[in-house]
Amino acid sequence: MKKFAVAMTFALILSGCDSQPTIDTSSEASMKTSIQKVRESLPEAKRAAYDDALQVIVLSRLNLKDLMQAGANQNTAQLEEKMKGDLTGKTGEEIIAYADKIRKERAAQ
């Protein structure tokens, strides 16, 4: 049991050493900055996939009813919160994986 605890502690320490930047949606400025930082942290070969994944995630939350309602109320806050919720705290790899999951779910429908 003691060896397991030591091994887990060591694993947690190592996982913290390679922390990747994540998306911060606490404000508009921090969101834009962090999206760019996350993009720059990815290898060049994955940046196009990341850009595409962001579009898939953001657009996956939009539907005609919500758009019409937001336009009628002139209030897009609810739509923005939905989109931000899907991005908050994710790394570039997580964004790409989440978009792949959305695509697979759509294909299955």
URHU-V678546 format. One record per backbone hydrogen bond with DSSP energy under -1.0 kcal/mol. CO is the residue of the C=O (numbers start at 1). NH is the residue of the N-H. Records with the same first field share a line. If there is no record, write none. Layout:
# URHU-V678546
CO: NH + NH
This chain:
# URHU-V678546
1: 5
2: 6
3: 7
4: 8
5: 9
6: 10
7: 11
8: 12
9: 13
10: 14
11: 15
12: 16
23: 89
27: 31
28: 32
29: 33
30: 34
31: 35
32: 36
33: 37
34: 38
35: 39
36: 40
37: 41
39: 42
43: 46
46: 50
47: 51
48: 52
49: 53
50: 54
51: 55
52: 56
53: 57
54: 58
55: 59
56: 60
59: 62
63: 67
64: 68
65: 69
66: 70
67: 71
68: 72
69: 73
70: 75
76: 80
77: 81
78: 82
79: 83
80: 84
81: 85
82: 86
84: 88
87: 90
90: 23
91: 95
92: 96
93: 97
94: 98
95: 99
96: 100
97: 101
98: 102
99: 103
100: 104
101: 105
102: 106
103: 107
104: 108
